[in-house]
């Protein structure tokens, strides 16, 4: 995970509040906009409509919200099918999704405070949205109207984090929010290996008791065991595409439905994490987070080379 608005001003602690109109953005704070109730209203009010009318009602109500997150033009492929399937499946998960909405501020607030203790204030001129993501995400940044926007999917949180401590997950996503803009645009695979590996390493470092489930290293299947069984092979498989800008190579390391043949899906998160463990021996978390692109590229290559000699016969 990348809102008629109900806004929650997030300062040192998250304070709930409602307003008919959003205040002027404060670049030194985070504004949480919760759209789960808008989705809930549309889902309930369209029950009994024929499929075409139901999709049309959803599109009319939701497209203007969340900077166009729900707009057909953003993800046109199978739009009608995705909307219908989501609406049909919603009643079974409604209670848990609304529970995420009720608890969200109280959960995010302490996680934000512990993150800021290490890295300083987190802020964004864009709202942070909590919404039903139509199955797209649990959390992450999205480019909405040309602006990096942090999105939390209440449905994804239910699907992937039900019953878990969400603090490592929040730390992971808060790092992305604060890191992507100063780090700058970066297309090759190594950039994502750095960013996702560092986000995972930070979440693990700030939460020493967190297991692989909390660090999202078990989706869609456990990643650590097959990589640890042949770490050199895994590192060299990643090293071979490190500077690629091909979408298929990115997908093979970071998508749950793709992989490098013979290796687990989303392996990039774990290999990137291992590289950060290596770099963490000589760098603090803050030094790694603040490292500029050119230095990060060289540091990452050095870490991978120490982990495996991929030029050896």
C-alpha positions in Angstrom: 0.0 0.0 0.0 0.1 4.9 -2.8 -10.8 11.0 1.8 -17.0 14.0 2.4 -13.8 13.9 4.4 -13.4 12.9 8.1 -9.9 14.0 9.2 -7.8 13.0 12.2 -5.0 15.3 13.0 -1.9 13.3 13.9 0.5 15.2 16.1 2.7 13.7 18.9 -0.3 11.4 19.5 -3.2 10.9 17.1 -6.3 12.9 18.0 -9.6 12.0 16.6 -11.7 14.8 15.1 -14.3 15.4 12.5 -14.8 18.4 10.2 -17.0 19.3 7.3 -14.0 20.8 5.5 -10.4 19.8 5.7 -8.0 22.4 7.2 -5.1 23.7 5.2 -2.4 21.1 5.1 0.3 21.3 7.8 3.5 20.0 6.3 4.7 19.2 9.9 1.9 16.7 10.6 0.1 13.8 9.2 -3.6 14.0 8.5 -5.4 10.7 8.5 -8.5 10.5 6.4 -10.6 7.4 7.0 -12.8 6.3 4.0 -13.9 2.9 5.3 -17.3 4.3 6.3 -17.9 5.7 2.8 -17.1 2.3 1.3 -19.4 0.6 3.9 -22.2 2.9 3.0 -21.9 2.2 -0.8 -21.6 -1.5 -0.2 -24.8 -1.6 1.9 -26.9 0.7 -0.2 -26.2 -1.1 -3.4 -27.2 -4.6 -2.2 -29.9 -5.9 -4.5 -28.9 -3.8 -7.5 -28.1 -5.6 -10.8 -24.4 -5.9 -11.4 -24.1 -3.0 -13.9 -26.0 -0.6 -11.7 -24.1 -1.6 -8.7 -20.7 -0.9 -10.3 -22.0 2.4 -11.7 -23.2 3.5 -8.2 -19.9 2.5 -6.7 -17.9 4.4 -9.3 -20.0 7.5 -9.0 -19.7 7.6 -5.2 -16.0 6.6 -4.7 -14.1 8.0 -7.7 -14.0 11.5 -6.3 -12.4 10.3 -3.1 -8.8 9.6 -2.1 -7.2 11.6 -4.9 -8.7 9.2 -7.5 -7.5 6.0 -5.9 -10.8 4.3 -6.9 -10.9 5.9 -10.4 -11.4 3.4 -13.2 -8.6 5.1 -15.1 -6.0 4.3 -12.4 -6.5 0.5 -12.7 -8.9 -0.1 -15.6 -8.1 -3.8 -16.1 -11.1 -5.9 -15.0 -12.4 -2.9 -13.0 -16.0 -4.1 -13.0 -15.1 -7.6 -11.9 -12.9 -6.4 -9.1 -15.5 -4.0 -7.8 -18.3 -6.6 -7.9 -16.2 -9.4 -6.3 -15.1 -7.0 -3.5 -18.7 -5.8 -2.8 -20.0 -9.4 -2.8 -17.3 -10.6 -0.4 -17.5 -7.6 1.9 -20.3 -8.8 4.3 -18.1 -11.7 5.5 -15.2 -9.3 6.5 -17.2 -6.2 7.3 -17.0 -6.5 11.1 -13.2 -6.9 11.1 -12.6 -4.1 8.6 -14.7 -1.7 10.6 -12.8 -2.8 13.7 -9.6 -1.8 12.0 -11.1 1.6 11.4 -12.1 2.1 15.0 -8.7 1.0 16.4 -6.4 2.5 13.7 -5.5 5.8 15.3 -4.8 4.2 18.7 -2.5 1.7 17.0 -0.7 4.0 14.6 0.0 6.7 17.2 2.4 4.8 19.4 4.1 3.3 16.4 4.6 6.7 14.9 6.0 8.0 18.3 8.6 5.2 18.5 9.6 5.7 14.9 10.1 9.4 15.3 12.2 8.9 18.4 14.7 7.2 16.1 14.3 9.2 12.9 12.7 12.5 13.8 9.3 13.9 12.7 7.4 12.2 9.9 5.2 14.5 7.9 3.5 14.8 4.6 1.5 17.4 2.8 -0.7 14.7 1.4 -3.2 13.0 3.7 -2.7 9.5 4.9 -5.6 7.4 3.8 -7.3 4.4 5.5 -9.6 2.8 3.0 -10.9 -0.4 1.5 -8.3 -1.1 -1.2 -10.3 -3.6 -3.3 -7.7 -6.2 -2.4 -4.8 -4.1 -3.7 -2.7 -3.6 -0.5 -2.2 -3.6 3.2 -0.1 -0.5 3.1 2.2 1.5 0.8 2.8 4.7 -1.1 1.0 5.4 -4.4 1.4 8.2 -6.9 -2.0 9.9 -6.8 -2.3 13.0 -8.9 1.4 13.2 -9.2 2.0 13.1 -5.4 3.4 10.3 -3.2 0.5 9.3 -0.9 0.6 6.8 1.9 -2.3 4.4 1.8 -3.4 1.8 4.3 -5.8 -0.8 3.1 -8.1 -1.9 5.9 -9.0 -5.0 3.9 -5.3 -5.9 3.4 -4.6 -5.4 7.1 -7.4 -7.9 7.9 -6.2 -10.4 5.3 -2.4 -10.3 6.2 -2.1 -9.0 9.8 -5.2 -10.2 11.6 -4.3 -10.8 15.2 -0.7 -9.5 14.8 1.1 -6.6 16.4 0.9 -4.0 13.7 3.9 -1.9 15.0 6.5 -3.5 12.7 4.2 -3.0 9.7 3.6 0.7 10.6 7.4 1.3 11.0 8.0 -0.2 7.6 5.4 2.1 5.9 6.4 5.2 7.8 10.0 4.7 6.7 8.8 4.7 3.0 6.8 7.9 3.6 9.8 9.7 5.0 12.4 8.2 2.7 11.1 8.2 -0.9 11.1 12.0 -1.4 14.6 12.7 -0.2 16.0 9.6 -1.8 14.6 10.7 -5.1 13.2 8.8 -8.2 15.1 5.7 -8.8 14.1 3.0 -11.4 16.6 0.1 -11.3 15.9 -3.0 -9.3 18.7 -2.1 -6.8 16.7 0.9 -5.7 13.8 -1.2 -4.5 16.2 -3.7 -3.0 17.7 -0.9 -1.0 14.3 0.7 0.0 12.4 -2.5 0.8 15.4 -4.2 2.5 16.0 -1.1 4.6 12.3 -0.8 5.6 12.3 -4.4 6.6 15.6 -4.0 8.5 14.3 -0.9 10.3 11.1 -2.7 11.3 13.1 -5.7 12.6 15.6 -3.4 14.5 12.9 -1.4 16.2 11.0 -4.5 17.1 13.5 -7.2 18.1 10.9 -9.7 19.0 9.1 -9.5 15.7 9.0 -12.7 13.7 8.8 -13.3 10.0 5.0 -12.9 9.9 5.2 -9.5 11.5 8.0 -8.5 9.1 5.9 -9.8 6.1 8.6 -12.3 5.2 6.2 -15.2 5.1 4.0 -14.1 2.1 2.8 -15.9 0.0 5.1 -18.6 1.5 8.0 -18.4 4.0 11.0 -16.7 2.3 13.8 -17.2 4.8 14.2 -21.0 4.7 14.8 -21.5 0.9 17.1 -18.4 0.8 19.1 -19.5 3.8 19.5 -23.0 2.4 21.5 -21.5 -0.5 22.2 -17.9 0.3 25.0 -17.6 -2.3 22.7 -18.8 -5.1 19.9 -16.4 -3.9 22.3 -13.4 -3.7 23.8 -14.1 -7.2 20.3 -14.5 -8.7 19.5 -11.0 -7.4 22.9 -9.6 -8.3 22.3 -10.6 -11.9 19.3 -8.3 -12.3 20.4 -5.6 -9.9 20.6 -2.8 -12.4 17.7 -3.9 -14.6 14.8 -1.5 -15.2 12.5 -4.2 -16.6 9.2 -4.6 -14.8 9.4 -8.4 -15.0 12.7 -8.3 -13.0 11.2 -6.0 -10.4 8.1 -8.3 -10.2 10.3 -11.4 -9.8 11.7 -10.0 -6.5 8.8 -8.1 -5.0 5.4 -9.5 -6.3 3.6 -12.3 -4.7 2.6 -13.8 -8.0 6.0 -13.8 -9.7 9.5 -15.1 -8.9 12.9 -15.9 -10.2 12.6 -19.6 -11.3 13.6 -21.8 -8.4 13.3 -19.0 -5.8 10.5 -17.8 -3.6 8.2 -14.9 -4.5 9.1 -11.6 -2.9 12.6 -12.7 -2.2 13.9 -9.2 -2.7 12.6 -8.1 0.7 14.7 -10.7 2.5 17.9 -10.4 0.4 17.6 -6.7 0.8 17.2 -7.1 4.5 20.3 -9.4 4.7 22.3 -6.7 2.8 21.2 -4.2 5.5 22.2 -6.5 8.3 25.7 -6.5 6.7 25.8 -2.7 6.4 24.3 -2.3 9.9 27.6 -3.6 11.3 29.2 -0.3 10.3 26.3 2.1 9.9 23.5 3.3 12.2 19.9 3.1 11.1 19.9 6.9 10.6 23.0 6.8 8.5 21.5 4.1 6.3 18.2 6.0 6.0 20.0 9.3 5.1 22.4 7.8 2.6 22.2 9.4 -0.9 21.5 7.4 -4.0 25.0 7.2 -5.3 26.5 6.1 -2.0 23.6 3.6 -1.4 24.2 1.9 -4.8 27.9 1.4 -4.0 27.1 0.3 -0.4 24.5 -2.3 -1.6 26.8 -3.8 -4.2 29.6 -4.0 -1.6 27.3 -5.8 0.8 26.1 -8.3 -1.8 29.7 -9.0 -2.9 30.6 -9.7 0.7 27.7 -12.1 1.0 28.6 -14.1 -2.2 31.3 -14.1 -4.8 29.2 -14.3 -7.9 32.2 -14.2 -10.3 33.6 -17.4 -8.9 33.5 -20.4 -11.2 
